[in-house]
Amino acid sequence: MASTSSGQPRAPARSMWAAIFVLAAVLGAQPASGAEQVSKPCSTCGKVESVRKIESSKPTSGVGAVAGGVVGGVIGHQVGSGRGRTVATIAGAGAGAFAGNTVEKKKKSTSQGYEIDVRMADGSMRTVKSSTAPPVGQAVTLKGDVLQPVASKKKQP
């Protein structure tokens, strides 16, 4: 083996070149930091395609009808005597039940909302209900059944 003037052994030139080639191969095998990556479509992203206004009313519980029937029956019982009293009681109960149910319906609020069709990034269509109406064409994300507008990306000067 050849040695330098200081007595240290000199590495053969072939070993040095082999190490350089191995290092170059390892560095070349790693993807470049700016390489484009292929991504699959966002599963929660979409655009609003249509918005429909809907109204829904809550069903009555029957309490108004029962209370109205009782009050109407009591009032009807005060009218007439004999068979007339019985007919008046039944008629009063019926009229009271109807009136009580009508009052209960008016007391129950009718809720208004919107039915929104969203075209998802994967091409599927989803329909959700919301109390607010986003504009048609707005980009949104869908988390469960909750729509959230996508923040617009404004360029900073």
N, CA, C and O of each residue as an XYZ file, in Angstrom:
628
protein
N       0.832     -1.159      0.000
C       0.000      0.000      0.000
C       0.885      1.233      0.000
O       1.926      1.264      0.657
N       0.466      2.244     -0.740
C       1.269      3.461     -0.803
C       0.957      4.328      0.397
O      -0.158      4.321      0.920
N       1.970      5.082      0.828
C       1.754      5.958      1.967
C       2.227      7.345      1.622
O       3.043      7.533      0.720
N       1.719      8.301      2.334
C       2.113      9.690      2.113
C       3.402      9.960      2.850
O       3.882      9.093      3.581
N       3.976     11.127      2.682
C       5.235     11.456      3.323
C       5.105     11.495      4.838
O       6.106     11.368      5.543
N       3.905     11.666      5.346
C       3.733     11.694      6.789
C       3.541     10.295      7.350
O       3.445     10.138      8.568
N       3.485      9.290      6.517
C       3.361      7.931      6.979
C       1.918      7.449      7.037
O       1.671      6.300      7.404
N       0.975      8.290      6.686
C      -0.437      7.898      6.671
C      -0.719      7.115      5.390
O      -0.233      7.500      4.327
N      -1.497      6.017      5.460
C      -1.828      5.280      4.236
C      -2.779      6.099      3.375
O      -3.645      6.798      3.901
N      -2.620      6.018      2.013
C      -3.451      6.763      1.081
C      -4.592      5.859      0.623
O      -4.364      4.699      0.279
N      -5.852      6.397      0.618
C      -6.999      5.605      0.178
C      -6.888      5.379     -1.315
O      -6.544      6.298     -2.058
N      -7.176      4.169     -1.762
C      -7.125      3.920     -3.196
C      -8.164      4.781     -3.912
O      -9.231      5.045     -3.358
N      -7.875      5.210     -5.102
C      -8.739      6.092     -5.891
C     -10.066      5.418     -6.211
O     -11.101      6.082     -6.264
N     -10.044      4.091     -6.428
C     -11.294      3.401     -6.758
C     -12.276      3.453     -5.600
O     -13.466      3.656     -5.840
N     -11.848      3.285     -4.380
C     -12.740      3.319     -3.229
C     -13.376      4.703     -3.072
O     -14.553      4.824     -2.731
N     -12.595      5.719     -3.321
C     -13.112      7.062     -3.209
C     -14.183      7.309     -4.269
O     -15.234      7.867     -3.953
N     -13.948      6.916     -5.497
C     -14.931      7.093     -6.562
C     -16.178      6.260     -6.291
O     -17.290      6.706     -6.573
N     -16.010      5.069     -5.753
C     -17.168      4.228     -5.432
C     -18.030      4.904     -4.380
O     -19.256      4.873     -4.483
N     -17.420      5.513     -3.372
C     -18.165      6.205     -2.322
C     -18.922      7.402     -2.887
O     -20.051      7.672     -2.477
N     -18.309      8.118     -3.820
C     -18.962      9.272     -4.453
C     -20.185      8.821     -5.243
O     -21.241      9.449     -5.177
N     -20.033      7.712     -6.002
C     -21.160      7.211     -6.793
C     -22.303      6.722     -5.901
O     -23.471      6.934     -6.226
N     -21.982      6.079     -4.798
C     -23.022      5.611     -3.870
C     -23.754      6.808     -3.264
O     -24.981      6.800     -3.170
N     -23.022      7.820     -2.859
C     -23.624      9.018     -2.290
C     -24.522      9.710     -3.309
O     -25.622     10.148     -2.971
N     -24.066      9.810     -4.539
C     -24.862     10.441     -5.593
C     -26.144      9.653     -5.848
O     -27.201     10.248     -6.060
N     -26.062      8.320     -5.831
C     -27.248      7.489     -6.054
C     -28.255      7.671     -4.929
O     -29.457      7.750     -5.182
N     -27.778      7.739     -3.688
C     -28.674      7.914     -2.546
C     -29.353      9.274     -2.616
O     -30.564      9.367     -2.413
N     -28.607     10.316     -2.896
C     -29.180     11.658     -2.984
C     -30.129     11.785     -4.163
O     -31.137     12.486     -4.063
N     -29.839     11.135     -5.259
C     -30.691     11.196     -6.443
C     -31.973     10.419     -6.269
O     -32.942     10.707     -6.971
N     -32.038      9.452     -5.377
C     -33.226      8.636     -5.188
C     -34.287      9.339     -4.358
O     -35.452      8.945     -4.396
N     -33.915     10.366     -3.610
C     -34.884     11.073     -2.783
C     -35.681     12.031     -3.653
O     -35.113     12.662     -4.544
N     -36.993     12.157     -3.416
C     -37.797     13.071     -4.232
C     -37.387     14.513     -3.956
O     -37.004     14.869     -2.842
N     -37.475     15.308     -4.970
C     -37.146     16.721     -4.825
C     -38.184     17.378     -3.932
O     -39.349     16.981     -3.926
N     -37.762     18.377     -3.181
C     -38.671     19.012     -2.229
C     -39.812     19.740     -2.933
O     -40.882     19.884     -2.342
N     -39.637     20.196     -4.144
C     -40.678     20.913     -4.875
C     -41.471     20.019     -5.796
O     -42.235     20.525     -6.617
N     -41.325     18.714     -5.697
C     -42.022     17.804     -6.601
C     -43.521     17.875     -6.357
O     -43.962     18.006     -5.215
N     -44.317     17.788     -7.444
C     -45.765     17.800     -7.314
C     -46.249     16.466     -6.802
O     -45.771     15.411     -7.219
N     -47.191     16.523     -5.903
C     -47.769     15.305     -5.368
C     -49.199     15.201     -5.882
O     -49.909     16.206     -5.928
N     -49.630     14.021     -6.262
C     -50.974     13.799     -6.727
C     -51.858     13.594     -5.502
O     -51.574     12.744     -4.658
N     -52.932     14.376     -5.410
C     -53.812     14.251     -4.252
C     -55.200     13.828     -4.716
O     -55.621     14.127     -5.834
N     -55.898     13.124     -3.829
C     -57.251     12.725     -4.154
C     -58.193     13.861     -3.779
O     -57.827     14.720     -2.977
N     -59.406     13.883     -4.345
C     -60.328     14.989     -4.072
C     -60.686     15.082     -2.583
O     -60.728     14.078     -1.873
N     -60.935     16.276     -2.149
C     -61.354     16.534     -0.764
C     -62.726     15.895     -0.542
O     -63.653     16.131     -1.317
N     -62.854     15.100      0.494
C     -64.118     14.392      0.728
C     -65.167     15.259      1.413
O     -66.337     14.878      1.460
N     -64.775     16.422      1.946
C     -65.733     17.295      2.627
C     -65.920     18.625      1.907
O     -66.619     19.505      2.410
N     -65.303     18.784      0.731
C     -65.363     20.053     -0.004
C     -66.432     20.000     -1.086
O     -66.656     18.954     -1.695
N     -67.093     21.132     -1.322
C     -68.100     21.187     -2.371
C     -68.504     22.612     -2.666
O     -67.976     23.561     -2.085
N     -69.471     22.751     -3.601
C     -70.014     24.055     -3.975
C     -71.526     23.995     -3.895
O     -72.137     22.990     -4.258
N     -72.129     25.077     -3.417
C     -73.584     25.159     -3.308
C     -74.169     25.242     -4.711
O     -73.801     26.122     -5.490
N     -75.093     24.314     -5.038
C     -75.731     24.321     -6.356
C     -77.124     24.921     -6.328
O     -77.519     25.599     -7.276
N     -77.884     24.687     -5.251
C     -79.219     25.280     -5.169
C     -79.630     25.425     -3.712
O     -79.151     24.711     -2.831
N     -80.544     26.386     -3.485
C     -81.063     26.658     -2.143
C     -82.580     26.777     -2.256
O     -83.083     27.544     -3.076
N     -83.312     26.019     -1.432
C     -84.771     26.076     -1.400
C     -85.239     26.443      0.006
O     -84.749     25.900      0.997
N     -86.198     27.375      0.079
C     -86.767     27.763      1.368
C     -87.811     26.723      1.752
O     -88.641     26.334      0.929
N     -87.768     26.275      3.004
C     -88.742     25.297      3.486
C     -89.360     25.788      4.788
O     -88.727     26.520      5.549
N     -90.599     25.383      5.038
C     -91.271     25.694      6.294
C     -91.727     24.381      6.898
O     -92.233     23.507      6.195
N     -91.552     24.247      8.173
C     -92.018     23.041      8.853
C     -92.710     23.446     10.139
O     -92.262     24.346     10.850
N     -93.818     22.763     10.427
C     -94.534     23.059     11.660
C     -94.488     21.833     12.555
O     -94.466     20.695     12.086
N     -94.473     22.087     13.822
C     -94.419     20.997     14.790
C     -95.830     20.464     15.009
O     -96.781     21.245     15.030
N     -95.985     19.161     15.171
C     -97.321     18.614     15.408
C     -97.843     19.021     16.790
O     -97.072     19.266     17.718
N     -99.171     19.087     16.900
C     -99.769     19.445     18.183
C     -99.696     18.253     19.132
O     -99.643     17.100     18.704
N     -99.696     18.554     20.423
C     -99.566     17.499     21.432
C    -100.910     16.928     21.869
O    -100.959     15.838     22.441
N    -101.998     17.645     21.609
C    -103.316     17.197     22.033
C    -103.787     17.861     23.312
O    -104.954     17.745     23.686
N    -102.887     18.552     23.979
C    -103.241     19.217     25.231
C    -104.298     20.295     24.975
O    -105.238     20.444     25.756
N    -104.141     21.037     23.890
C    -105.113     22.090     23.561
C    -106.489     21.514     23.300
O    -107.491     22.083     23.733
N    -106.554     20.383     22.590
C    -107.840     19.758     22.290
C    -108.518     19.255     23.570
O    -109.720     19.445     23.753
N    -107.755     18.624     24.439
C    -108.333     18.096     25.689
C    -108.826     19.238     26.569
O    -109.945     19.202     27.079
N    -107.985     20.246     26.741
C    -108.375     21.381     27.586
C    -109.592     22.089     27.001
O    -110.522     22.438     27.728
N    -109.584     22.299     25.690
C    -110.731     22.949     25.032
C    -111.989     22.116     25.152
O    -113.080     22.656     25.333
N    -111.845     20.798     25.051
C    -113.003     19.916     25.195
C    -113.605     19.985     26.580
O    -114.825     20.017     26.734
N    -112.757     20.007     27.580
C    -113.236     20.085     28.963
C    -113.963     21.410     29.193
O    -115.071     21.432     29.728
N    -113.330     22.517     28.785
C    -113.940     23.830     28.984
C    -115.255     23.931     28.203
O    -116.257     24.419     28.726
N    -115.244     23.470     26.959
C    -116.468     23.507     26.138
C    -117.568     22.648     26.733
O    -118.736     23.037     26.715
N    -117.211     21.486     27.261
C    -118.209     20.618     27.893
C    -118.823     21.258     29.122
O    -120.031     21.160     29.339
N    -118.005     21.909     29.923
C    -118.501     22.577     31.127
C    -119.440     23.721     30.744
O    -120.498     23.896     31.349
N    -119.048     24.486     29.750
C    -119.900     25.606     29.317
C    -121.192     25.067     28.706
O    -122.274     25.586     28.980
N    -121.080     24.022     27.877
C    -122.276     23.440     27.260
C    -123.225     22.861     28.295
O    -124.439     22.874     28.092
N    -122.706     22.362     29.382
C    -123.534     21.774     30.439
C    -124.381     22.837     31.138
O    -125.417     22.522     31.724
N    -123.949     24.069     31.078
C    -124.684     25.168     31.718
C    -125.929     25.554     30.931
O    -126.790     26.273     31.439
N    -126.028     25.077     29.686
C    -127.124     25.490     28.806
C    -128.220     24.418     28.831
O    -127.917     23.226     28.808
N    -129.414     24.810     28.873
C    -130.555     23.903     28.736
C    -130.771     22.996     29.926
O    -130.122     23.123     30.965
N    -131.738     22.043     29.738
C    -132.036     21.066     30.774
C    -132.470     19.771     30.106
O    -132.953     19.790     28.974
N    -132.302     18.636     30.801
C    -132.698     17.332     30.263
C    -131.828     16.922     29.092
O    -130.601     17.014     29.142
N    -132.510     16.452     27.996
C    -131.769     16.013     26.799
C    -131.043     17.179     26.123
O    -129.983     16.981     25.530
N    -131.581     18.345     26.203
C    -130.948     19.529     25.619
C    -129.608     19.831     26.284
O    -128.652     20.276     25.649
N    -129.580     19.567     27.599
C    -128.336     19.793     28.339
C    -127.274     18.807     27.868
O    -126.117     19.193     27.704
N    -127.637     17.530     27.642
C    -126.688     16.506     27.183
C    -126.155     16.856     25.794
O    -124.952     16.783     25.541
N    -127.061     17.233     24.905
C    -126.645     17.625     23.547
C    -125.733     18.851     23.612
O    -124.724     18.899     22.908
N    -126.062     19.819     24.425
C    -125.246     21.037     24.559
C    -123.874     20.710     25.138
O    -122.872     21.306     24.741
N    -123.824     19.752     26.089
C    -122.538     19.364     26.673
C    -121.657     18.709     25.614
O    -120.474     19.034     25.510
N    -122.221     17.789     24.826
C    -121.446     17.096     23.774
C    -121.004     18.088     22.702
O    -119.854     18.064     22.265
N    -121.906     18.949     22.287
C    -121.564     19.946     21.260
C    -120.498     20.909     21.788
O    -119.571     21.272     21.064
N    -120.633     21.312     23.030
C    -119.642     22.218     23.638
C    -118.283     21.563     23.741
O    -117.259     22.204     23.503
N    -118.268     20.277     24.099
C    -116.992     19.560     24.195
C    -116.326     19.461     22.826
O    -115.119     19.668     22.704
N    -117.115     19.143     21.791
C    -116.569     19.036     20.426
C    -116.034     20.366     19.925
O    -114.925     20.448     19.396
N    -116.840     21.407     20.100
C    -116.420     22.740     19.655
C    -115.204     23.221     20.449
O    -114.297     23.841     19.893
N    -115.194     22.932     21.738
C    -114.062     23.331     22.584
C    -112.789     22.608     22.193
O    -111.709     23.199     22.189
N    -112.913     21.311     21.861
C    -111.734     20.542     21.439
C    -111.156     21.112     20.148
O    -109.943     21.266     20.013
N    -112.042     21.422     19.201
C    -111.588     21.996     17.927
C    -110.902     23.341     18.161
O    -109.826     23.600     17.622
N    -111.533     24.190     18.967
C    -110.971     25.520     19.245
C    -109.638     25.400     19.988
O    -108.693     26.130     19.688
N    -109.561     24.490     20.946
C    -108.324     24.312     21.703
C    -107.178     23.831     20.826
O    -106.039     24.272     20.987
N    -107.481     22.921     19.892
C    -106.456     22.424     18.975
C    -105.974     23.534     18.042
O    -104.783     23.635     17.747
N    -106.909     24.364     17.581
C    -106.552     25.481     16.704
C    -105.655     26.482     17.427
O    -104.680     26.977     16.861
N    -105.987     26.770     18.663
C    -105.164     27.698     19.458
C    -103.765     27.112     19.651
O    -102.772     27.831     19.537
N    -103.681     25.820     19.939
C    -102.368     25.195     20.129
C    -101.538     25.246     18.851
O    -100.332     25.489     18.905
N    -102.172     25.019     17.700
C    -101.447     25.088     16.417
C    -100.850     26.477     16.196
O     -99.716     26.619     15.737
N    -101.647     27.505     16.536
C    -101.160     28.879     16.329
C    -100.047     29.234     17.295
O     -99.162     30.025     16.970
N    -100.092     28.646     18.488
C     -99.039     28.901     19.475
C     -97.723     28.247     19.070
O     -96.648     28.792     19.322
N     -97.810     27.082     18.446
C     -96.593     26.385     17.985
C     -96.014     27.194     16.832
O     -96.716     27.524     15.876
N     -94.759     27.501     16.930
C     -94.142     28.313     15.883
C     -93.822     27.457     14.660
O     -93.484     26.279     14.767
N     -93.936     28.075     13.530
C     -93.546     27.434     12.287
C     -92.097     27.819     12.046
O     -91.762     29.002     11.991
N     -91.244     26.820     11.903
C     -89.831     27.127     11.698
C     -89.533     27.198     10.215
O     -90.021     26.393      9.421
N     -88.725     28.176      9.862
C     -88.303     28.333      8.476
C     -86.835     27.970      8.369
O     -86.041     28.245      9.268
N     -86.496     27.360      7.276
C     -85.111     26.989      7.046
C     -84.858     26.848      5.565
O     -85.657     27.282      4.734
N     -83.742     26.240      5.249
C     -83.351     26.095      3.853
C     -82.845     24.680      3.604
O     -82.181     24.081      4.450
N     -83.170     24.169      2.443
C     -82.655     22.886      1.987
C     -81.616     23.214      0.920
O     -81.931     23.857     -0.081
N     -80.386     22.776      1.131
C     -79.265     23.195      0.294
C     -78.659     21.983     -0.395
O     -78.295     21.006      0.260
N     -78.552     22.047     -1.729
C     -77.889     20.991     -2.505
C     -76.435     21.392     -2.710
O     -76.139     22.496     -3.168
N     -75.528     20.473     -2.361
C     -74.089     20.738     -2.481
C     -73.475     19.683     -3.397
O     -73.627     18.484     -3.162
N     -72.773     20.138     -4.452
C     -72.030     19.235     -5.336
C     -70.649     19.072     -4.722
O     -69.874     20.024     -4.632
N     -70.356     17.839     -4.301
C     -69.092     17.553     -3.637
C     -67.956     17.467     -4.664
O     -68.206     17.290     -5.856
N     -66.715     17.591     -4.200
C     -65.547     17.567     -5.078
C     -65.417     16.233     -5.806
O     -64.848     16.178     -6.897
N     -65.941     15.150     -5.212
C     -65.859     13.843     -5.865
C     -66.991     13.625     -6.868
O     -67.086     12.553     -7.466
N     -67.862     14.643     -7.060
C     -68.944     14.560     -8.034
C     -70.293     14.181     -7.443
O     -71.311     14.320     -8.121
N     -70.334     13.712     -6.213
C     -71.603     13.319     -5.598
C     -72.390     14.553     -5.170
O     -71.836     15.647     -5.056
N     -73.697     14.365     -4.931
C     -74.573     15.459     -4.509
C     -75.078     15.162     -3.103
O     -75.521     14.049     -2.821
N     -75.013     16.152     -2.224
C     -75.525     16.004     -0.856
C     -76.546     17.112     -0.612
O     -76.389     18.232     -1.098
N     -77.592     16.788      0.143
C     -78.610     17.766      0.507
C     -78.620     17.892      2.022
O     -78.715     16.894      2.737
N     -78.522     19.132      2.508
C     -78.529     19.391      3.945
C     -79.542     20.482      4.257
O     -79.931     21.253      3.379
N     -79.965     20.540      5.513
C     -80.876     21.583      5.968
C     -80.109     22.537      6.864
O     -79.243     22.131      7.637
N     -80.447     23.823      6.744
C     -79.745     24.841      7.515
C     -80.697     25.981      7.810
O     -81.679     26.177      7.095
N     -80.410     26.735      8.860
C     -81.235     27.893      9.197
C     -80.810     29.132      8.409
O     -81.536     30.125      8.373
N     -79.639     29.075      7.779
C     -79.164     30.183      6.953
C     -78.934     29.694      5.533
O     -78.684     28.511      5.306
N     -79.019     30.605      4.588
C     -78.871     30.244      3.181
C     -77.576     30.812      2.612
O     -77.449     32.029      2.479
N     -76.615     29.958      2.275
C     -75.405     30.454      1.618
C     -75.713     30.779      0.158
O     -76.655     30.221     -0.406
N     -74.946     31.662     -0.462
C     -75.200     31.979     -1.866
C     -74.849     30.800     -2.777
O     -73.922     30.038     -2.501
N     -75.607     30.666     -3.865
C     -75.334     29.613     -4.847
C     -73.951     29.863     -5.439
O     -73.606     30.992     -5.788
N     -73.167     28.795     -5.545
C     -71.813     28.891     -6.095
C     -70.731     29.021     -5.037
O     -69.544     28.928     -5.351
N     -71.122     29.235     -3.794
C     -70.133     29.403     -2.731
C     -69.447     28.072     -2.426
O     -70.099     27.030     -2.358
N     -68.136     28.117     -2.244
C     -67.372     26.940     -1.844
C     -67.611     26.707     -0.354
O     -67.525     27.636      0.450
N     -67.913     25.456      0.006
C     -68.209     25.118      1.394
C     -67.537     23.804      1.761
O     -67.134     23.027      0.895
N     -67.426     23.573      3.061
C     -67.032     22.257      3.554
C     -68.214     21.720      4.335
O     -68.975     22.484      4.929
N     -68.366     20.415      4.333
C     -69.484     19.768      4.982
C     -68.953     18.864      6.071
O     -68.327     17.842      5.789
N     -69.199     19.234      7.314
C     -68.773     18.444      8.479
C     -70.032     17.848      9.094
O     -70.777     18.543      9.786
N     -70.273     16.567      8.846
C     -71.520     15.941      9.267
C     -72.642     16.525      8.427
O     -72.651     16.354      7.208
N     -73.589     17.212      9.056
C     -74.659     17.903      8.337
C     -74.555     19.416      8.496
O     -75.545     20.129      8.331
N     -73.362     19.904      8.815
C     -73.150     21.329      9.045
C     -72.300     21.909      7.921
O     -71.193     21.437      7.661
N     -72.830     22.940      7.253
C     -72.092     23.629      6.193
C     -71.231     24.727      6.796
O     -71.661     25.455      7.691
N     -70.014     24.832      6.291
C     -69.140     25.922      6.701
C     -68.552     26.542      5.442
O     -68.019     25.826      4.594
N     -68.641     27.868      5.307
C     -68.050     28.502      4.127
C     -66.533     28.353      4.146
O     -65.898     28.383      5.200
N     -65.974     28.192      2.956
C     -64.515     28.096      2.837
C     -63.975     29.515      2.845
O     -64.472     30.376      2.119
N     -62.962     29.763      3.662
C     -62.362     31.092      3.736
C     -61.719     31.415      2.401
O     -60.999     30.596      1.830
N     -61.986     32.618      1.911
C     -61.411     33.014      0.632
C     -59.929     33.314      0.822
O     -59.511     33.861      1.842
N     -59.154     32.944     -0.183
C     -57.703     33.170     -0.117
C     -57.388     34.488     -0.806
O     -57.345     34.575     -2.033
N     -57.171     35.505      0.009
C     -56.841     36.828     -0.537
C     -55.330     36.967     -0.579
O     -54.621     36.594      0.356
N     -54.856     37.516     -1.695
C     -53.413     37.746     -1.841
C     -53.022     38.961     -1.025
O     -53.657     40.012     -1.100
N     -51.994     38.803     -0.264
C     -51.486     39.897      0.564
C     -50.500     40.719     -0.259
O     -49.635     40.156     -0.929
N     -50.623     42.049     -0.215
C     -49.688     42.905     -0.988
C     -48.318     42.920     -0.391
O     -47.424     43.585     -0.915
